[in-house]
Amino acid sequence: MTSTTDTAQHPDVSEISDLAEGLLSPSRSAAVRSHLDGCALCADVHDSLEEIRGLLGTLPGPPRMPADVAERIDAALAAEALLDATAPDENGDVSRETS
């Protein structure tokens, strides 16, 4: 990601998010952390992102698909595969490797 922090600018929220996720290079992480130490606004953004990240980690996973639905999907996929395997090739396409 392109650096957007200098003495007059704040890092983008996406860059602060990348810091929270551990995606920045070590040197860039140090620069953004240094900025956060001196900028209450950016430090608050970082704290908010960390809070959201923590809250998302506590949510339950999606409910399990009902077995009858999974079985119907599996049966439909198997039927399609069987049709594809037994249907004659109507296109007559020939591989480029075939002479």
Secondary structure, DSSP 8 states (H G I E B T S, - for coil): -----SSS----HHHHHHHHHT-S-HHHHHHHHHHHHH-HHHHHHHHHHHHHHHHHTTS-------HHHHHHHHHHHHHHHHHHHHS--SS----TT--
